[in-house]
Amino acid sequence: MKLDPVLVEILLHKLTAITEEMAITLRRSARTTYVKEAGDFGCALANPDGRFFAYPAVMGVSGFLDSNVGPTMACIKDPEPGDVVITNHAYLSEGLATHMPDLHLIRPIFQDGRIVAQAWDFIHSADIGGGVPSSISPRFSDNFQEGFQIPPTKIVKAGVLNQEFLDIYASNCRTPDVNLGDLRAMLAALEVGERRVRELIDLHGVDTFVTVQEDLASYAGTKALEVQKQIPNGSYEFWDYLDDDFNSPVPVRVRCKLTAQDGEVHLDFTGSDPQVEAAYNIPTGGKRHPWLTLKLMHFIYSHDKTVPLNHGMFDHITVTAPAGTIVNPEAPAAVGVRSATAIRLNEALVGAMATARPGLMPAPSGGIMIPSVLVEQEPSTGQRQVMVLQSLVGGTGARAGADGVDGRDSSLANQRNTPIEKTEEEAAALISDYALCPDSGGAGRWRGGTGVTFTVRIARDGSNVLGRGMERFVFRPWGMEGGQPGTRARVVLNLGREDERELGKLDMFRARAGDTVTIMTPGGGGYGDPLDRPEAEVMTDVAFGYVTPEGALRDYGVVIENGDLDADATARLRDERRSGRGTPDRFSFGPERDAWEAVFDDATMTRLNAMLMRLPTSLRYDRRHQLFTAAIPGLTRGMADLAAAVGDTNAARGRLADAMQTLQAELDRGIF
């Protein structure tokens, strides 16, 4: 460190307090419920290069810590004091904005004619135009369908609000009053940030202020490196799947190879699928990106909560994200549901770390984050209201020594529940059920956290229900070290009524007054052998409703008669199940993934993707679909019974080999 360590610690807390005051200002001033209640926003201070050196510890979204405002500001000619820059452009910002509803503002802070820091904030806006209310649809095939694109633009020029821009912006979204209110809250937060930074500079001097940015990053990097040394030296590989890309029935694979050497970590996502003509692509710019490294951030901070929250935490992490793949798409690939892919990718990272050393990571969480959106139309005025009812997640995965957390997740963001009272204050619809979902957590010596069930009762005809990031309808959250997978997701219309039906993975569903839509999220994976879970803990789970008596018998071998434990019958049943059983697998994926990988194993998929990447970008998606449907002609989207779809494994592998041989011959002839 260049500065005295005591002074650095003092300034760390002062700088963190500035970002937290910015966050409080934004949250309390915002109009959108999803911002002010759920907390889908962020604030930070960036250095002149654009990297964050101060970040709130508990408020807003935690996952954007390694963001970079530099590429956005590089698009601005002659920035001057009083400027504020806005963007939501995923490609021009090089991944600062990851989908269009996320509006980012940057305010350069000048001292003596030079930029000494930059105040940043973002919010997830209710609507930014585009083809559907809320602007996000999994079926969109390019980002021109996803709403009003804002290249880096001065929303404030030398202290003067750019009213012409605001007029254009307001005319391109469905909720202009709410959106403009959110922008004013963001501007207020940035003003607070600059004012507090100036007070700090007045007290400590500009040189100290600039130097502490470097010292804090260096300190964070040193402490993070020590944590990363817990990962054994070597290379470890893992992969996982999205159910499909919505526009085709083909599952989407993400692959991670982690290489560790004395704490230095490299993540290589080569072998992940080519970008898709749907909204699941993650715009990273091919660089280290917050959503490629999130689980490493969780790992570091979980092991050492004294690590300063800044970009230095990631200094000993490098990334390979091949261009044209789902983790580094080429424009104008759609990106609206990029969070679903980011969650799955980080679960692949969890798997790679668990492969490195048992117990290093917990089992995966439920693996979803669903902003459930309701669109209602006011009968008297015809005005539409777009609101996020709830951000729904599953349970966390179990770990050695502890059950998962019920009804919460650690996938992408530390968002909060939106109070039901607040939802019903703003919407005509009613929330009739929001509860933990029994038997959803993966069975294990330590049980996976339960998912939730959430039911909305529609009040107005013509209302639309949208669910973003819906996943795990096919592939389960896997268990570890003998633990079992969590349950799969469900969406049901009119549950328990004669007209009940499964809706599956939603885009937009038009409902009638009186309909109910129920969303059931997956539980987290279990950890350890379920037969080793003490009977008393299973009985407690049953008493609290986490596990049903039927689930206790099926999953844990615990016999309950008239509400009481039958200890003798339980002992006999458990002994019977243990006898003749081999050593539990390291990972338990469930029958769906086992059936899929009987045809599409890792070596085959790696070779297939390498072949597809040799094609022009415009040809890859359709050719990929042709290859998979040639192998499995009966494949349909959301097909829960993949074993039935696959049928004869050898025949399916033969058909796939023939299709790949044809493609290889075409590549060899150079006809593309």
PEUR-V957113 format. One record per run of one state. SS is the DSSP state (@ for helix, = for strand, . for the rest). FROM is the first residue (numbers start at 1). LEN is the number of residues. If there is no record, write none. Layout:
# PEUR-V957113
SS,FROM,LEN
SS,FROM,LEN
This chain:
# PEUR-V957113
.,1,4
@,5,25
.,30,3
@,33,6
.,39,2
=,41,6
.,47,4
=,51,5
.,56,12
=,68,1
.,69,1
@,70,5
.,75,9
=,84,4
.,88,14
=,102,10
.,112,2
=,114,11
.,125,17
=,142,1
@,143,3
.,146,7
=,153,5
.,158,2
=,160,2
.,162,1
@,163,8
.,171,5
@,176,29
.,205,1
@,206,23
.,229,5
=,234,9
.,243,9
=,252,10
.,262,2
=,264,5
.,269,5
=,274,1
.,275,15
@,290,14
.,304,7
@,311,4
.,315,2
=,317,4
.,321,4
=,325,1
.,326,2
=,328,1
.,329,4
=,333,1
.,334,4
@,338,19
.,357,12
=,369,9
.,378,6
=,384,10
.,394,5
=,399,1
.,400,2
=,402,1
.,403,17
@,420,7
.,427,3
=,430,7
.,437,9
=,446,1
.,447,5
=,452,6
.,458,5
=,463,5
.,468,11
=,479,2
.,481,9
=,490,4
.,494,7
=,501,2
.,503,5
=,508,4
.,512,4
=,516,5
.,521,6
=,527,1
.,528,2
@,530,3
.,533,2
@,535,10
.,545,4
@,549,8
.,557,3
=,560,2
.,562,2
=,564,2
.,566,1
@,567,12
.,579,8
=,587,2
.,589,2
@,591,7
.,598,4
@,602,11
.,613,4
@,617,15
.,632,10
@,642,5
.,647,2
@,649,21
.,670,3
